Amino acid sequence: MKRIRRIAGLAALLIATTSTATAQTGRGFVSVNGGALNGSQQVRQPTQNFDHALFGPERGSFESTYPAGGGTVFDIGGGVRVWRQLAVGGGVSRFRRQNDLHVTAQLPHPFHFRQPRTIATTESGVARDETAVHLQVMWASTAGRSVEVALFGGPSFFTVAQDVATGVTFSQTYPYDSATFDGVLRGKPSEAGIGFNAGADVGYYFSRHVGAGGTIRFTRATVDLGGSALEAGGLLASAGLRVRF
């Protein structure tokens, strides 16, 4: 919430400083950006149980944890002015990151009841993909013919796909006092969620139609993925091409 207030305050200040400027020279614009997202939080997947021929009446279990981390974002969007400084628009963003997966398993002893063996491993290259469609209402202002500033907000529609652990493989030999991790079985479920976006955009046009600019945007949605509540989105800082028409 503090991040949202800071973004809104900064954008409002930028709008205020250009409130005496002339009318916007273009009716609409298109932006293409690349940037970094400081986003996803650490996720702990619920404990999963499994059976094995040597476990007897007991069941094995494993837990998996995915560390927090950001990643790169590609973003394309645009808008069109509908009345004075009021505009509507939207965009599509694509976020991807790869991180580690930590798995800890409890394996029942074939001969000793309630004396499980603990094994653990870390696997790399675990991917998370987020695709979001953002709808926005914008309040835009200009400073002369070169600088344009916009404050925006609206709903966001996320699709999140995350590599998750679905099982474990291991080796054990008599007398079974220890076991060795062989690998982690993976799946990649995908789910959707609805959230919001809010932020500000500043563009500098070095010709009538072409320029460059930067965007600060905060997005957030909660997605239920395999029993875990994942927070999608985050704070985005990006820059790129601007074209107005």
KEPA-239363 format. One record per residue: residue in one letter; x, y, z of N, C-alpha, C in turn. Coordinates in steps of 0.02 Angstrom, whole numbers, plus 32768, in hexadecimal, padded with zeros to 4 digits. Each point is the difference from the previous one (the first is absolute). Layout:
% residues N
AXYZXYZXYZ/...
//
This chain:
% residues 245
M80297FC480007FD7803C8000802B803F8000/K803880008026802C803A8001801D800E7FBB/R80117FC97FDB801B80097FBC7FCD80217FD3/I7FC17FEB80067FCC801C7FD67FF8804A800E/R8000801380417FF9804680128039802A7FE5/R803D7FE58004803A80257FE67FFB800B7FB5/I7FEB7FCA7FDC7FF980067FB87FCB80347FEE/A7FC67FFC80227FCA802F7FF3801580478010/G8024800980378016804380138031801D7FCE/L80307FD77FEA803080187FCE7FDE80127FBF/A7FD27FD57FEA7FDE800D7FC17FD5803F8005/A7FDE800980397FD6803B8009802B80407FFE/L803C7FFC801D802D803A7FFF801580107FB9/L80107FCD7FD98014800B7FBB7FC7801E7FD7/I7FC47FE8800B7FC6801C7FDD7FF680498013/A8007800F80417FF580448018803380307FE2/T803D7FEA7FF98034802D7FE67FF680117FB7/T7FD77FD87FDD7FF4800D7FB97FB980167FF2/S7FDA801480337FB9800F7FF87FF4803D7FD6/T8030802C7FF87FF6803D7FD980197FF87FB8/A80127FC37FEE801C7FF57FBD7FC980017FCC/T80167FFF7FC27FD17FFF7FC97FDF7FBC7FF8/A7FCC7FFC7FD67FDC7FC17FF6802E7FCC7FE1/Q7FF17FC1800C80287FCA7FE6800180027FB3/T803B7FF97FE4800580067FB77FE97FC17FDC/G7FFE7FC780207FE97FC37FE17FC27FE68021/R7FD67FDE7FD87FC37FE4801C800E7FBD8023/G80307FDA7FE8800F7FC0801D804B7FF17FFE/F80147FC9802080467FED800180077FB58006/V803B7FE77FEE80137FBA8009804480008022/S800A7FD3803080407FFA802380197FB87FFE/V80417FF97FFA80217FBF8003803980068033/N7FFD7FD88035802F8007803880227FBF8012/G803A8006801D80227FCA8022801580188045/G7FFF7FD3803180108017804380097FC78031/A7FFF8011803F800B7FD080367FC580038030/L7FEB7FC580177FC97FFA8030801B7FE58041/N7FF58026803680127FE980437FC17FE1801D/G7FF87FBE7FF47FBD7FE580097FF67FC98032/S80057FC27FE97FE27FC8802380207FF28044/Q7FD67FE8802E80167FF1804380127FB68006/Q80207FEE803880107FB9800B7FBF7FD98007/V7FFE7FC57FE17FC57FD6800180127FBD801F/R7FD77FEA803080087FBE801D7FC57FD57FEB/Q800D7FCB7FDA7FCA7FD47FE97FE97FD4803A/P7FBE7FF380067FE77FD5803580217FBB7FFF/T80067FE2803C801E7FBD80067FD87FCD7FD7/Q80257FD77FDB7FE07FCC7FD780177FBB8019/N7FD17FD28004800E7FBC801980037FCF7FC6/F80267FCA800A80047FCC7FCC80107FBD8021/D7FF27FCA7FDB800A7FBC8018803C7FDF7FDD/H801B7FCD802180367FD87FE37FFB7FBA801C/A80157FCE7FD87FF87FBA801480247FF08041/L80398021800F80267FF1803D7FEC802A803C/F7FD1802E7FF87FED802B80387FCF7FDF8030/G7FE17FCA7FEB7FCE7FE0802B7FC3802C8009/P7FE58003803D7FC28028800B800C804C8000/E803E80158006800E804880018005801C7FB9/R7FFA80427FFC800480227FC0803A80318001/G802280067FC7803480327FFA7FE180447FF1/S8028803480077FE880447FF28039802B7FE7/F7FEF80367FDE803380307FEB7FE280467FFF/E802C8031800C7FEF80477FFD802E80227FCE/S7FE780327FDE802A80257FD07FF8804B800A/T803780247FF780018048800A802180217FC3/Y7FE180377FEA801980267FC7801480458018/P803F80137FFD80178040801A7FE1803B7FDA/A8001803A80207FE9803E7FE0803280177FCC/G7FE9802A7FD3802D801B7FCE7FDC80277FCA/G8024802E7FE17FE580277FC980157FE37FBD/G7FF480277FCB80127FE97FBE7FF380367FCD/T800B7FEF7FC17FF880307FCA7FB87FFF7FE5/V7FEB80397FE67FBC80087FE6800380207FBB/F7FD67FE67FD37FF480217FC07FB880198002/D7FF5803E7FEA7FBF801F80087FEF80297FC2/I7FC37FF87FE77FE880297FC87FBB80198011/G7FF480407FF27FBF801D80127FF0803C7FD6/G7FC9802080107FEB803A7FDB7FC2801E801E/G7FEB80397FE47FC5802180197FE780337FCE/V7FC28016800A7FE380327FD57FD88032802A/R800880407FF27FDE803380267FB680037FEB/V7FD3800080317FB880007FF17FDF80428012/W801D8025802E7FE280418013803380298026/R801580397FE18031802C801E803E7FD88017/Q800D7FFF8041803B7FDC80197FF27FB88014/L7FC27FE97FF77FED7FBC8012800B7FD17FC5/A80227FC8800E800E7FCE7FCD7FF37FBA801B/V7FF67FD17FD37FF97FBA801380337FD87FD8/G80167FCA801D80337FD87FDE800B7FBE8023/G80387FE27FF080107FC0801E80437FE77FE7/G80117FC4801580407FE47FEC80057FB78013/V80347FE17FE7800F7FBA800F80487FFC8017/S800C7FDD803780447FF8801A80107FB78008/R80407FF07FF880187FBB8006803C7FFF802E/F7FFB7FD9803680357FFB803280187FB88005/R80427FF78005801B7FBC8009803D8004802D/R80057FCF802C803C7FF98028800F7FB6800C/Q803E7FF0801080157FBD8012802480038043/N7FF17FD0802A801E7FFF8042800A7FB98017/D80117FF78040800B7FBE801C7FC07FE48020/L80007FBF80077FCA7FDD8022801E7FD78038/H7FE9800B803E80197FDB803A7FCC7FCC8015/V80147FC180037FD27FCA8012801D7FD9803B/T7FD57FF4803280127FD680397FCC7FC88006/A80187FC280077FD37FC78003800C7FD88040/Q7FCA7FE4801A80017FD3803A7FED7FBA7FE9/L802F7FD080087FF67FBC7FE87FFB7FD0803B/P7FC77FDF800A7FFA7FD0803880337FC87FFA/H80197FEA803A80307FC880027FDA7FBE7FF9/P80187FD37FD57FDC7FC07FF77FFB7FD6803F/F80308007802F80027FD5803B7FEF80238041/H8004804280027FF68025803E7FC780327FF8/F7FCC7FF580267FC4802A7FFB800E8046801D/R7FE880337FDE800780468015804980168006/Q802B7FE77FD6804580167FFD801280117FB7/P7FE280347FE5800B80107FB9804780187FF2/R80157FF67FC48040801A7FE97FF380407FD8/T80298031800B7FF780417FDE803480087FC9/I7FE880127FC5802D800F7FC87FEB80437FE2/A802F80237FE37FF280427FE4802A800B7FC1/T7FE7802B7FD4802580117FC47FEB80467FE8/T8029801C7FD57FF180407FE080097FF87FB5/E7FCD80137FDA80037FFC7FB77FFC80467FE3/S8026800B7FCB800080427FDF7FD57FFE7FC1/G7FF7803A7FE27FDC80047FC27FB57FFA8006/V7FE58010803B7FB87FFD800A7FE180417FE6/A7FD37FFB7FD17FE6803B7FDC7FBD8016801B/R7FF580427FFC7FBF801E800F7FF180327FC8/D7FC57FFB7FE37FEB802D7FCA7FBF80238014/E7FFF80417FF67FC38028800B7FF080277FC1/T7FC27FFA7FEA7FE780297FC97FC48027801B/A800080417FF47FCB802A801B7FE4802F7FCB/V7FBF800980017FDE80317FD77FE78037802E/H8014803E7FF27FEF8039802B7FD0802E7FDB/L7FC78010801F7FD380337FE78009803E802A/Q7FFF803B7FE08013803D80257FD5803C7FEC/V7FF1802880337FE680447FF6803A802F800F/M800B80317FD4803B802C80067FEB80498005/W8027802580267FFA804980028043801C7FE9/A800080207FC6803F80147FE08007804B7FFD/S803E80178000800F80477FF9804180077FDA/T800D803C7FE7803C800D7FD88025803D8018/A804080047FEF8029803B800B801C80137FBC/G7FE0802F7FDF801480117FBD7FF17FC87FD0/R802A7FF87FCD7FF47FCC7FCF802D7FC2800A/S80298002803480327FCB80077FF27FCE8038/V7FE5801780387FF87FD6803B7FB77FF1800D/E7FF07FC0800A7FBD7FEB801180037FD5803F/V7FD1800C802D7FFD7FDC803F7FBA7FE28009/A7FFC7FC280177FBF7FE080097FFE7FDB8043/L7FC8800780227FF17FDA803C7FC97FCE7FEE/F80097FC180127FD07FCD7FE97FF27FCC8035/G7FCA7FDB7FF57FED7FC9802C7FC77FD87FE3/G7FF77FC380197FC97FD67FE7800A7FB78012/P7FD57FD37FE780067FB9800F80367FDE7FD7/S801A7FC9801A80317FD77FDD7FEB7FB78003/F800B7FDC7FCA7FEC7FBA7FFA803F7FD77FF5/F80117FD78031803F7FDA80017FF67FB77FEF/T80317FE37FDD80077FB87FF980467FEE8018/V80047FD3803180407FED801F800C7FB67FF5/A803C7FEF7FE880167FBA7FF980407FF88028/Q80027FCE802C80387FF7802E80157FB78000/D80427FF37FF8801A7FBD800A7FF87FED8049/V7FE27FC5800E7FF67FE9804480177FB78007/A80107FEC803D80137FBB800E7FC07FD68006/T7FFD7FC97FDC7FC77FD3800380127FBC801E/G80407FF3800980157FC1801E804C7FFE8009/V80187FCE802280487FF8800B80157FB87FF0/T803E7FF87FEA801D7FBE7FF6803E7FFA802B/F800D7FC5801A80377FF6802F801A7FB97FFD/S803C7FF6801C801F7FBE8004800A7FEE8049/Q7FF97FBF8010800B7FE8804480167FB67FFD/T802E7FEE802C80177FBB800380007FE88048/Y7FFE7FBE800880007FE18043803F80178026/P7FF98013803F7FC67FF9802E7FD2803C8000/Y800280297FCD7FCF80377FF6800480388034/D803A8007801F800680368032800880457FDF/S801080017FC08007803F7FDC7FE47FF77FBA/A7FF680387FDF7FE780007FBC802080397FDA/T7FFF7FFC7FBE801F80327FD57FCD801B7FCE/F7FFF80427FF97FD480207FCF80197FF07FBA/D7FD37FE97FD480117FF67FBA7FE680397FD4/G7FC6801B80117FE580357FD77FBC80188017/V7FE880337FE07FBF801E800E7FD57FFD7FC1/L7FC47FE680067FD180007FC97FDD80447FFF/R7FF7801C7FC47FE480437FFA7FC180027FD5/G7FD78031800F7FC880127FD57FFF804C7FF9/K7FD780197FD37FFC80497FF77FB780147FF8/P7FDB800380387FBA80167FFC7FFB804A7FEF/S7FC780137FE57FF380467FEE7FBB80148018/E7FFC803A801F7FC0801980197FFB804B7FF2/A7FC3801A80057FF380477FF27FE78023803E/G800A804280037FE8802980377FF580487FE9/I7FD8802480267FF080467FF0801C802D8037/G802080367FEC801C802F802F7FF980477FE7/F80328029800C7FFD80467FED804580197FEA/N8001803B7FE0803E80227FEF7FF8804A800C/A80378021801280008049800A804780197FF6/G8006803C7FE48043801A7FF5800280407FD9/A803B800F7FE5800B803E7FDB802F7FF47FC6/D7FF780277FCB802A7FFB7FC5801680467FEB/V803F80077FEE801B803F7FE780217FF37FBD/G7FED80287FCE801D7FF97FBD801F80417FE8/Y80397FFA7FDF8020803A7FE180047FF47FB4/Y7FE2802D7FDA7FFD7FF87FB78032802E7FDE/F802F7FE07FDC803480277FDD7FEC800E7FB8/S7FC47FEA7FEC7FE280147FC17FB58001800A/R7FDB800F7FCD7FB7800780087FE07FBF8016/H80197FC77FE87FDE7FC1800D80297FCD8028/V804180088005802B7FCD801E8025801C803C/G80057FD7803480248014803C80137FC4802A/A8015800E803D80137FCD80307FE280128043/G7FF87FCE802B7FE2800E8041800C7FC98032/G7FE5800B803C80077FD080367FBE7FF88025/T7FF87FC6801E7FC27FF0802580117FE28044/I7FDC8017803380007FE080417FBA7FE5800C/R7FF97FBF800B7FBE7FE3800880017FCA8036/F7FCD8002802A7FF77FCB80337FC37FD77FEE/T80087FBE7FFF7FC97FD37FF37FFD7FCA8036/R7FC57FE6800C7FF97FCB80317FC27FD67FF2/A80077FBF80057FC97FD17FFC80137FC28028/T7FCF7FDD801A800B7FC180247FE57FC77FD7/V802B7FCD7FF57FEE7FC77FD780087FC18029/D7FCD7FD5800080027FC08024801E7FCB7FD2/L803D7FEC800E80247FD27FD580127FC28028/G7FDC7FCA7FF5800F7FC180217FFA8003804C/G7FD08026801A7FF880068048802980368020/S802A80237FD980298036801A7FE780437FE4/A7FF98031802C7FEB80437FEA803E80277FEA/L8005800C7FBF803A80237FE47FED80497FF3/E802D802D80117FF780467FEF8022800F7FBE/A7FD880127FCE801B80127FBF8009804B7FFB/G802C80157FD2800C80487FF780368019802E/G80008042800B803280208029800F80467FE6/L8039801B8014801480437FEC802B7FFC7FC1/L7FEA80217FCB80227FFE7FC0801F80447FF0/A803E7FFF7FEA8022803B7FE580167FEE7FB9/S7FE980277FCE80107FEF7FBB800A803F7FD7/A801D7FF77FC5800C80387FD27FFF7FE57FB9/G7FF1802D7FD17FFF7FEA7FBB7FE680357FD0/L7FE67FE87FC87FEC80297FC87FB9801B800A/R7FF4803E7FE97FBD801D7FFF7FF180197FB9/V7FC37FF17FE97FE880187FC07FBB801E800B/R7FF6803E7FEC7FBE802080077FE380117FBB/F7FBF80047FFF7FDF800C7FC07FC2802D800A/
//
